[in-house]
Amino acid sequence: RRRRQQGPPSLPLLCVVETLFVCCLLFKLSCFWTEVSKMEIVYVYTKKRSEFGRQCNFSDRQAELHVDIAPDEKLLQDYIEKNPCDTGIQCVQEMSEHEVNTERFETESRGINHVEGGWPKDVNPAEVEQTIRYRKKVEKDEIYMNTIQQLSNIMEHCIKQNNAIDIYEEYFSDIDVDTSGDPPSAKTINVFRDPHDTKRTATSLSWYPDSSGKLAVAYSILEFQQFAGETSMDSYIWDIENPNKPELALKPVSPLVCLEYNPKDPHILVGGCYNGQLGFWDTRKGSHPVEMTAIEHSHRDPVYKTMFLQSKTGTEFFSTSTDGRVLWWDIRRMGGEPTESLLLCPNPKKDPRPQGAFSLEYEPTMPTKFMVGTEQGSVLSCNRKAKTPSEKIVCSFSQHYGPVYAVQRNPFFPKNFLTIGDWTARIWSEDLRESSIMWTRQHMSYMTDGCWSPVRPAVFFTTKMDGTLDVWDYLFKQNDPTLSIQVCDESLNSLRVQEHGRLVACGSHSGTVTLLELSDGLCNIQRNEKASVTAMFERETKREKILETRHREMRLKERSKSSQDKEEAHEQADEEEGEDLVSKAEAEFFKIIDAEKKALEEAENKRNAAFSEVKQAIAQEGITHEEYQEGASEEKQSDEAPPNDAESSEKTEESVKE
């Protein structure tokens, strides 16, 4: 009322108040927004305690639009449309070639020396008394007795279970798996390289007898005067599972050319050296040889082959070399002279020089027989129990044009043997000496080694100088090898097949030994294979016998024909000689007659000349014809009368003069 009474306030005062109010409001709003920006925005959902854990009841409802942001046309000016372009896409997985130089991962084998039996250190298991005393002591212990009583029931139950069911029973032992239809193949398992920098030739290979996965390799350089002074002379024993490092190094006095395991004692090896000596190693005693032969009693040339003999002791072996000798040794007495020797002279009368040997063959089922392959391309069949040296060499088989590098009898048919030489491999029979019963075709490269498969009688292997390993299956085909593998680029010099026939080792000129695994078809004997091979060998032997008899008949005919020709030639020569004498006599006779004729003609000519002179003289003197006839008759009588006295001769002279 007072304001109404007093009237409205003045205008300037109101403006000032409103201005102050607006400023205060703006200040409070700014303070509020600063506090809001600093603190976090939290929204709290409240719920009653009684509603905790209840099942959710969802219901359908219409969609609601909470926010609708319309496009801003001003932002359209900030975008630029991209021109379309054509691109091609390859719908395959992209591949790339990468090369990585990896380092060889070297492994080593380690083991623990464990003594079987669990004996304490103070008990020597080799002494029987100590072991018996220790057993009695343990058996008297109460703990041992209680343990045995507790475990006996459990062990009895397990033993009864094992005896009730044969867990090793073969349900389908009668069913043979036919692998003949599988294609022949081989794969490389491992490659063993010579650890030495100077690459040497792997000249000989020998498998461990018990097939435990060990391979002995002899390394040497066979080229004349190519052996350097710093070249290693070691040979090695490899574990086929570890190609990085050899298991044992053999250290001979001269490089080993051949190496062979003892089939009865696998810890003993015998090797032949380049200088002609022989030695044997015991792997339990280290790398150095146990004993070497004396140089004066050894071979004069490199020893190319050694083989153990079938004996009770298992310590006898024999060796051969290119010096033309075969020597028998006993490893118990290697320091002295050889127990026996043989000089390889098949025909001492025709050629007294011995033939150098490259290979040996010995079959334990025939302990007195052995075979030697020589440098001259012949195979000598020998009998050790013969009395004289000439009788020891029974016969020879020769058809090769070069050294015989390998000789081996078929393990299923000992009468048939395989020889490797020049460019062919030949299969022989002991019943035929002049020719082989089967042979391969001539190859372009030289053959170096070969051997039979120990599990299949129709399969054999050959190596060549071009680095090829050929597998021949004569039941499959005979003209070409069943499988040909290019093992390496250099020459393959040695070959050996494991006892089970699945693994094949090949040694090369550079010292690389390649281990190959054959397919099942090449190492499992086929159905009726022995009977088929027997029939094949018998058929070929019979054929060669027929051809040999024909050749003999032809030779006999030629000999008889040549003898008849010689007799006819002698008779013809005699006849010609008689004819020559007759013709000569005739010629002399006619020559004499011609001479007599000429003499008579000359005498008659002289007489006619004299007669004409007489006629002229008569005509000049005037003698009548009657007088002349009387004188002629007198002259004729004087010619017919024998000139015995001088008067008649004087009368004839006077008449002739008249």
Secondary structure, DSSP 8 states (H G I E B T S, - for coil): -HHHHH----HHHHHHHHHHHHHHHHHHHHHHHHHHHHS---------GGGTT-------------------GGGGGG-------------S-----------------------TT---TT--TT-HHHHHHHHHHHHT-HHHHHHHHHHHHHHHHHHHHHHHS-TT--TTTT-----TTS---EEEEEEE--SSSS--EEEEEEE-TT-SSEEEEEEE--STT---TT----EEEEETTB-SS-SEEE--SS-EEEEEE-SS-TTEEEEEETTS-EEEEETTT-SS-SEE--GGGS-SS-EEEEEE---SSS-EEEEEETTSEEEEEEGGGTTS--SEEEE--S-TTT--S---EEEEEE-TTSTTEEEEEETTSEEEEEETT-SSHHHHEEEEEE--SS-EEEEEE-SS-TTEEEEEETTEEEEEETT-SSS-SEE----SS-EEEEEE-SS-TTEEEEEETTSEEEEEETTT-SSS-SEEEE--SS-EEEEEE-TTSSEEEEEETTS-EEEEEE-HHHHS--TTHHHHHHHHHHHHHHHHHHHHHHHHHHHHHHHHHHHHHHHHHHHHHHHHHHHHHHHHHHHHHHHHHHHHHHHHHHHHHHHHHHHHHHHHHHHHHT--HHHHHHHHHHHHHHHHS---SHHHHHHHHHHHH-
